[in-house]
Amino acid sequence: MSIDRSTANLATLRDINSEREAPIVIRQFKYLSNILKQDHRAIKRVLRPTTHPYRDKSLQRPSLPVRQQR
């Protein structure tokens, strides 16, 4: 489990680990929010073309005038 440098989180996980057979691996990061933001940025980069296909100017068709039917 990846956590920030919070001592309360670390103490809680150590308490949980003492009761378990298979312990949880604890990794502490000083700047965990920066790492998460970088991961999220990569996900957004991949998903953006699929969620908004008409955002790209080359994919847009020119609008044609609408004819009125009589």
matplotlib code that plots the C-alpha trace (Angstrom):
import matplotlib.pyplot as plt

x = [0.0, 1.4, 0.8, 2.2, 4.4, 1.5, 2.5, -1.2, -1.6, 1.7, 0.7, -2.7, -1.2, 1.4, -1.4, -3.4, -0.2, 0.3, -3.0, -2.6, -0.8, 0.2, 1.3, 0.5, 3.6, 3.8, 5.6, 5.8, 6.3, 7.0, 5.1, 2.4, 0.0, 2.5, 2.9, -0.9, -1.3, 1.3, -0.5, -3.8, -2.3, -1.3, -4.7, -6.4, -4.0, -5.1, -8.9, -9.3, -9.4, -11.9, -14.3, -14.2, -13.6, -14.8, -12.5, -9.8, -10.2, -9.1, -12.0, -14.7, -16.8, -17.8, -21.4, -23.7, -26.6, -30.0, -32.5, -36.1, -38.6, -41.8]
y = [0.0, 3.4, 6.2, 9.6, 10.5, 10.6, 8.9, 8.1, 6.1, 4.2, 3.4, 2.1, -0.1, -1.5, -2.3, -4.1, -5.9, -7.3, -9.1, -10.5, -13.6, -12.0, -8.5, -5.5, -4.1, -0.4, 2.2, 5.7, 8.7, 12.2, 13.6, 11.0, 13.6, 14.5, 10.9, 10.5, 13.6, 12.4, 9.0, 10.8, 13.1, 10.0, 8.5, 11.8, 11.9, 8.5, 9.0, 12.5, 11.4, 8.7, 10.8, 13.9, 12.7, 16.0, 18.2, 17.6, 20.2, 17.7, 15.4, 18.1, 18.3, 21.6, 22.4, 22.4, 24.7, 23.2, 23.2, 23.9, 21.4, 22.7]
z = [0.0, -0.9, 1.6, 2.3, 5.3, 7.7, 11.0, 11.8, 8.6, 9.2, 12.8, 11.8, 9.0, 11.4, 13.9, 11.1, 10.0, 13.5, 13.3, 9.8, 8.6, 5.3, 6.0, 3.9, 2.2, 3.1, 0.9, 2.1, -0.3, 0.6, -2.3, -3.0, -4.4, -7.1, -8.2, -8.3, -10.4, -12.9, -13.2, -13.7, -16.4, -18.4, -18.1, -19.3, -22.3, -23.4, -22.7, -24.2, -27.9, -27.2, -25.0, -27.3, -30.8, -32.4, -30.4, -33.0, -35.8, -38.5, -37.6, -37.8, -41.0, -42.4, -41.6, -44.6, -45.0, -44.0, -46.8, -46.0, -47.3, -48.9]

ax = plt.figure().add_subplot(projection="3d")
ax.plot(x, y, z, "-o")
ax.set_aspect("equal")
plt.show()
